[in-house]
């Protein structure tokens, strides 16, 4: 069943791009029956490479997850963490800035949360909120947010130059599937806590959010920090695709275990 979605989902820098051409219900040629076994293989390989990255302690990985509400960011993160060593993974969620964050530029809190050497960092929402929700809800004028694409490209170039592999994933959910999942949250007492009245306000702004995502992805997908548009209507496709993309980049890094201390080679432990 092995298929590599990294090529078809990758948004290439400078290439023609239209978010509408990506099908949120795409199976990527996979079959559900074999997806679970394939995912376990991918996660087993991820576990090995993460351990090497952690032991090597020279480089890091940043996985950025962006999506409309109910696309499955939390579910994707839970799925990823179930196969990785928590000691080498750091998850950061970015909500509305508060306290000291409001006294600094919008990238200040983001830079502070970037993964350290040997870590895999996962952003649940990110600095992209400042060209998405800030734009759509007109928190600042266009003259302010329109400059931020260049800021973000420069920031991500800094991270990559300093040894962080930046991978950005847009979980592409359809309008109808979002409606279904939001209704599930209302109807299910175990999920109701996730629902907020503001979700409906954001849903009413769907076209504006889609336009903002289109522009953000097009203007900030670079060779150094690429975007992937992952179909998110089917959880099993979403999970396998994101895991495969992360594996692709870790394999490209080829992390290696450090050489052992010569004094302990052949040592017998009594």
C-alpha positions as CSV (number, residue, x, y, z in Angstrom):
1,X,0.0,0.0,0.0
2,X,3.0,2.3,0.4
3,X,2.4,5.6,-1.3
4,X,4.2,8.9,-0.8
5,X,1.8,11.9,-0.7
6,X,4.6,14.4,-0.2
7,X,4.8,15.2,-3.9
8,X,1.1,15.6,-4.7
9,X,0.3,17.6,-1.6
10,X,3.4,19.8,-1.7
11,X,2.8,23.5,-2.7
12,X,5.9,24.4,-4.7
13,X,7.3,27.8,-4.5
14,X,6.5,29.9,-7.5
15,X,4.2,27.3,-9.1
16,X,0.6,28.0,-9.9
17,X,-1.6,27.4,-6.9
18,X,-5.3,27.2,-6.2
19,X,-6.6,25.9,-2.9
20,X,-9.9,25.0,-4.7
21,X,-8.1,22.3,-6.7
22,X,-7.3,20.2,-3.5
23,X,-10.1,17.8,-2.7
24,X,-10.8,17.6,1.1
25,X,-12.2,14.1,0.7
26,X,-9.3,12.7,-1.4
27,X,-8.0,9.3,-0.3
28,X,-4.7,9.8,-2.1
29,X,-5.1,6.4,-3.6
30,X,-5.1,4.6,-0.2
31,X,-7.6,2.1,1.0
32,X,-9.0,2.3,4.5
33,X,-8.5,-1.4,5.2
34,X,-4.8,-1.1,4.8
35,X,-4.3,2.4,6.2
36,X,-4.1,1.3,9.9
37,X,-1.3,-1.2,9.2
38,X,0.6,1.3,7.0
39,X,0.3,4.0,9.7
40,X,1.8,1.7,12.3
41,X,4.8,1.0,9.9
42,X,5.3,4.8,9.4
43,X,5.0,5.5,13.2
44,X,7.5,2.7,14.0
45,X,10.0,4.3,11.6
46,X,9.2,7.8,13.0
47,X,10.0,6.5,16.5
48,X,13.5,5.3,15.4
49,X,14.3,8.6,13.7
50,X,13.0,10.7,16.5
51,X,15.2,8.8,19.0
52,X,18.2,9.5,16.8
53,X,17.3,13.1,16.4
54,X,17.0,13.4,20.2
55,X,20.3,11.7,20.8
56,X,22.1,13.6,18.1
57,X,21.0,16.9,19.7
58,X,22.1,19.1,16.8
59,X,19.0,19.8,14.8
60,X,15.2,20.1,15.3
61,X,11.9,19.8,13.5
62,X,9.0,22.2,13.6
63,X,5.6,20.9,12.4
64,X,3.1,23.7,11.9
65,X,-0.6,22.7,11.8
66,X,-3.1,25.2,10.6
67,X,-6.8,24.5,9.8
68,X,-10.3,25.7,10.0
69,X,-12.2,24.6,13.2
70,X,-13.0,20.9,13.4
71,X,-10.5,19.9,10.8
72,X,-8.7,17.7,13.3
73,X,-5.6,19.5,14.6
74,X,-6.0,18.0,18.1
75,X,-6.7,14.5,16.7
76,X,-3.7,14.7,14.4
77,X,-1.5,15.7,17.3
78,X,-2.8,12.9,19.5
79,X,-2.1,10.4,16.7
80,X,1.4,11.7,16.2
81,X,2.3,11.6,20.0
82,X,1.1,8.1,20.4
83,X,4.1,6.8,18.5
84,X,6.8,9.3,19.8
85,X,8.8,9.7,22.9
86,X,7.2,12.6,24.8
87,X,10.6,13.7,26.1
88,X,11.6,14.8,22.7
89,X,8.3,16.4,21.6
90,X,6.9,19.8,22.5
91,X,3.4,20.9,21.6
92,X,2.5,24.6,21.7
93,X,-1.0,26.0,21.1
94,X,-1.4,29.6,20.2
95,X,-4.5,31.4,21.3
96,X,-5.4,35.1,21.5
97,X,-2.3,37.0,22.7
98,X,-2.4,38.1,26.3
99,X,-0.3,39.6,29.1
100,X,3.3,40.3,28.0
101,X,2.6,38.9,24.6
102,X,0.7,42.0,23.7
103,X,3.7,44.2,24.5
104,X,5.9,42.6,21.8
105,X,5.8,42.0,18.1
106,X,3.6,39.1,17.0
107,X,6.6,36.8,16.4
108,X,8.0,37.2,19.9
109,X,6.0,34.5,21.5
110,X,6.4,32.2,18.5
111,X,10.2,32.4,18.5
112,X,10.3,31.6,22.2
113,X,8.3,28.4,21.5
114,X,10.5,27.1,18.7
115,X,11.9,23.6,19.3
116,X,15.3,23.2,20.8
117,X,18.1,21.0,19.5
118,X,16.9,17.4,19.3
119,X,13.3,18.3,19.7
120,X,10.2,17.9,17.4
121,X,8.0,20.9,18.0
122,X,4.4,20.9,17.0
123,X,2.4,24.2,16.7
124,X,-1.3,23.9,17.1
125,X,-2.1,27.1,15.2
126,X,0.9,29.4,14.9
127,X,2.2,32.7,13.7
128,X,0.0,32.3,10.6
129,X,-3.0,33.5,12.7
130,X,-1.6,37.0,12.2
131,X,-2.3,36.8,8.5
132,X,-5.5,34.7,8.8
133,X,-7.9,35.6,11.7
134,X,-6.2,39.0,12.1
135,X,-6.9,39.7,8.4
136,X,-10.4,38.2,8.2
137,X,-11.7,39.9,11.3
138,X,-9.9,43.2,10.5
139,X,-8.0,43.5,13.8
140,X,-5.4,45.5,12.0
141,X,-5.5,47.3,8.6
142,X,-4.2,45.7,5.4
143,X,-1.2,47.9,5.4
144,X,-0.1,46.0,8.6
145,X,-0.9,42.4,7.9
146,X,0.1,42.5,4.3
147,X,3.8,43.0,5.3
148,X,3.7,40.0,7.5
149,X,4.2,37.4,4.7
150,X,7.7,38.7,4.2
151,X,8.3,38.8,8.0
152,X,7.2,35.1,8.2
153,X,9.4,34.0,5.3
154,X,12.4,35.7,6.9
155,X,11.6,34.2,10.3
156,X,11.3,30.7,8.9
157,X,14.5,31.2,6.9
158,X,16.3,32.1,10.2
159,X,15.0,28.9,11.8
160,X,16.1,26.7,8.9
161,X,19.5,28.4,8.7
162,X,20.0,27.6,12.3
163,X,19.2,23.9,12.0
164,X,15.4,23.6,12.2
165,X,13.5,21.8,9.5
166,X,10.2,23.6,9.1
167,X,7.2,21.6,7.8
168,X,3.8,23.3,7.4
169,X,0.5,21.4,7.0
170,X,-2.9,22.9,6.2
171,X,-5.6,20.4,7.1
172,X,-8.1,21.0,4.4
173,X,-11.6,20.3,5.6
174,X,-14.7,20.9,3.5
175,X,-17.5,23.2,4.5
176,X,-20.0,20.3,4.8
177,X,-17.7,18.1,6.9
178,X,-17.0,21.0,9.2
179,X,-20.8,21.5,9.6
180,X,-21.2,17.8,10.5
181,X,-18.4,17.9,13.0
182,X,-19.6,21.1,14.7
183,X,-23.0,19.5,15.0
184,X,-21.5,16.4,16.6
185,X,-19.9,18.7,19.2
186,X,-23.3,20.2,20.0
187,X,-25.0,16.8,20.2
188,X,-22.3,14.8,22.1
189,X,-22.0,15.7,25.8
190,X,-18.4,14.4,25.7
191,X,-17.5,16.8,22.9
192,X,-19.7,19.8,23.8
193,X,-17.0,21.5,25.7
194,X,-15.1,22.0,22.4
195,X,-17.9,24.1,21.0
196,X,-18.1,27.8,21.4
197,X,-20.6,30.3,20.0
198,X,-17.7,32.0,18.1
199,X,-17.4,28.9,15.9
200,X,-20.6,29.8,14.2
201,X,-19.3,33.4,13.6
202,X,-16.1,32.1,12.1
203,X,-18.1,29.6,9.9
204,X,-20.1,32.5,8.5
205,X,-16.8,34.0,7.3
206,X,-15.8,30.8,5.5
207,X,-15.1,32.4,2.1
208,X,-12.9,35.1,3.6
209,X,-10.9,32.5,5.6
210,X,-10.4,30.4,2.5
211,X,-9.1,33.4,0.6
212,X,-6.8,34.2,3.5
213,X,-5.5,30.6,3.6
214,X,-5.0,30.6,-0.1
215,X,-2.8,33.8,0.0
216,X,-0.9,32.7,3.1
217,X,0.0,29.3,1.6
218,X,0.9,30.7,-1.8
219,X,3.1,33.5,-0.5
220,X,4.9,31.5,2.2
221,X,5.5,28.1,0.8
222,X,9.2,28.0,0.1
223,X,11.8,25.4,-0.6
224,X,13.1,25.9,2.9
225,X,9.7,25.8,4.7
226,X,7.1,24.2,2.4
227,X,3.4,23.9,2.8
228,X,1.4,20.7,2.3
229,X,-2.4,20.7,1.8
230,X,-3.7,17.6,3.4
231,X,-7.2,16.3,2.8
232,X,-9.0,16.3,6.2
233,X,-12.5,15.0,5.6
234,X,-11.4,11.4,6.4
235,X,-9.5,11.1,9.6
236,X,-7.6,8.0,8.5
237,X,-6.3,9.7,5.4
238,X,-5.3,12.8,7.4
239,X,-3.4,10.9,10.0
240,X,-1.5,8.8,7.6
241,X,-0.7,11.7,5.3
242,X,0.7,13.9,8.1
243,X,2.7,11.1,9.5
244,X,4.1,10.2,6.1
245,X,5.1,13.9,5.4
246,X,6.9,14.1,8.8
247,X,8.7,10.8,8.1
248,X,9.7,12.1,4.6
249,X,11.5,15.1,6.2
250,X,13.1,13.1,9.1
251,X,14.5,10.6,6.6
252,X,15.9,13.5,4.5
253,X,17.7,14.8,7.7
254,X,19.3,11.4,8.3
255,X,19.8,11.9,12.1
256,X,22.6,9.7,13.5
257,X,23.3,8.4,16.9
258,X,26.4,10.0,18.5
259,X,29.6,7.9,18.8
260,X,29.7,6.0,22.2
261,X,32.3,6.9,24.8
262,X,35.3,4.7,23.8
263,X,35.8,3.8,27.5
264,X,32.5,2.0,27.7
265,X,32.9,-0.1,24.5
266,X,33.2,-3.7,25.5
267,X,32.5,-2.8,29.2
268,X,31.0,-5.6,31.3
269,X,28.3,-4.6,33.7
270,X,28.5,-6.6,36.9
